[in-house]
Amino acid sequence: MKGPLRPPPAGFSPESTIRIDREGRFWHDGQPVTHPGLARALASWVDIDESTGRFILRNTVNWCCVQVDDAPLVVVSCRPTESGFHGSLTDGSVEPVDLGTLWLGEGDVPYCLVREGRIPARFSQQAAFSLLEHAEPVGDEFFVLGRRLSRKRGEG
């Protein structure tokens, strides 16, 4: 996506004390990041280190590893369109929901892959209700616009 990661400067570690909780909220040194603009910027920097599979925050200047409690991004709202759904993410961006990547996690919470199928996103309760009101039960399974919702990632 943005090319290989540069090694950190001598004497510095890529580790950080930044954490993303289950609801997509950022924390630094155990304190919540309360500034909305900073929280959106941090969410826009979420990426994955392809060589390690770890989640990172990456901007044009630097990068660092980040601890993630669940999925690093949250679909905060979901609305139907003529061809499927659009989801608004924690960074303020809007993108089509790829129904082929949908799965149900613990507690039947929906997840999908975003950012060109690279990053998992957990649906907020509001977004989940908007999506699942279009789900049709067939036996013990659910289908959204004809696509089966898997109980495991990658089986949809």
C-alpha positions, 0 to 999 in steps of 0.5 A: 500500500505505502511501501515497506516500513522504514526501520526506526531511528537508532535508539528508538523502538517501534513499540508504543503505548497506544491501544485501540479498545473494542469500541474503536476508542484510542488510548495513550498511556492508559488515558483516552484520546478525547480530541475528536480530530486526533482520534479520527487522524489516528484511525486514518493511520491504521494499517497492517505490517505485512511482514509481521501481521501486527497492526500499526499506525502509519502516516507519511512521516513515521509509524509505530505498533499499536495494541488492538483489543478487537478489530482496529476499526469500527463501522459506526453506521451502515446504510443500504444502497442500490447495490449493497451497503455503505459503511462509515468508519471511525476515521470518518471515511465511507466505503462500500461494505464487501458482503463477501467479507462479512462474518459474525463474531462472538455475540453475533456481532458482524465484522467485515474487511475494509481498506481494500480487504486488508483491515478488519472492522467491527460493526457498532451496535447501531451499524449492526442493527442497520445491516441485520435488519436486512438479514434473512434467517434460513434454518440456523444461518443468516443471509444478507442480500443472498450472501451467507453470514459466516460464523468464522472469518473467511467463510462467507 
